[in-house]
Every structure is written in structure tokens, then in C-alpha cells.
Amino acid sequence: MENHTLSIDNREKLTITSVADVESANEETVLVLLTQGGLVVKGQNLHIQKLDLAEGKAIITGSIQSAVYTEKKDKQEGSLLRKIFK
């Protein structure tokens, strides 16, 4: 089991480790797939400043309002994003 870290600086910069992929992103929501589940980041003017999947690191900047964990789902069950916004 790989550990991950979240670091938020002044609600303006979020650094995440153990990133497997980014499923979707816009200025209000970023859905990050971690090695052990998902993370939904919400805010305003969000921007993926850095995404290095080889290193497993992402940096998101903007006005960060929340970061909420989601459970990892099988691809057969459908998109995480669809389940979150039902």
C-alpha cells in the first residue's frame, strides 16, 4: 500500500502525491485518480500547474474550496465522475 500526501498552501496551491491519473478537470472541479481511490478538488479558477504521472505528483492552483476522497470503482461500474454527480 503506497502512502500519499496532500499539502494545501493558503487555499491557493494543492500538492498531491501518488497520483495515477486525472480523469477530468475544469476551472471548478478536478477529479484526481490516486493509487488507492479518487480525490475530488473543488474551487474556482482551478488550474493543473504540474502533472507528472511518472513521479505520481500533481500541483493544482486556484481558489481551493474542498478536497474530498472517493472510493475506487471498477471501470465496469462506470465513471467515477458520473457517480459523484448523480
N, C-alpha and C positions, 0 to 999 in steps of 0.2 A: 504494500500500500504506500503510494507516494504522497508525501505531505505537500500542502500548498500554502501560500501566504497571500493575504490581501493587505495592502497598505494604502490608506487614503490620506492625502496631504491637503489640508484646508478645504475639503469638499470639492477640490478642483482637479486632483490627479489621483487616479486609482492604478496601482501596480498589482498585477496578478501573476502568480507562478503556477506551474502545472497545467498550462493551457494546451488543450488538444486541438481546438479549432474555434472559429467564430461563426455561428450559424447564421446570424443576421445582425445588421447594425443600421441605425439611422440616428438622427440628432436627439431622439428622445429615449431610445431603448437599444441596448446592446446585449445580445444573447451569447454568452461565452460557454463553450463546452470544456469542462475540466476533465482530467483523467478519471475523476470519481463523481460525475454528475454535471449539473449546469449551474450557471450564475446569471441572473438577470440584473443588469445595471440600468437604472432609470435616472433621468435627469433632463437637462436642457443643453443644447449646443454640444452634444457629446461627439467626440472625435477619437478614432483609434490612432494614437500618436505612434505606437510601435506594436508590431505583431511579429514575433519570431517563434514559429512553431517548432523549429529545431531546438531552440533553447527552452521552449514552453513558457514564454513570457509575453504579456500584453500590458500596454500602458494606455489608459483611456483618460482623456482630459475633457473638461467642460464643467458644468454645474451638476455635481453628482448628488442625487437625492436619496437613492437607495441601492442596495446590493442584496439580492435575495437568492438563496440557494434553491435549486430544484433537484428532483430525483432524476437519475439517469434512466432513460427509457430505451427500449429496443426500437430499432428502426421500423420494425413491423407494426408497432403500435402507433406510428405516425410522428409527425414533427413535434418536438418539444414546444416550439412556438405556438402551434395550434392548440396544444393542451393548456398552455399558460393563459391564452387569451380567450378561452371558451366562456 
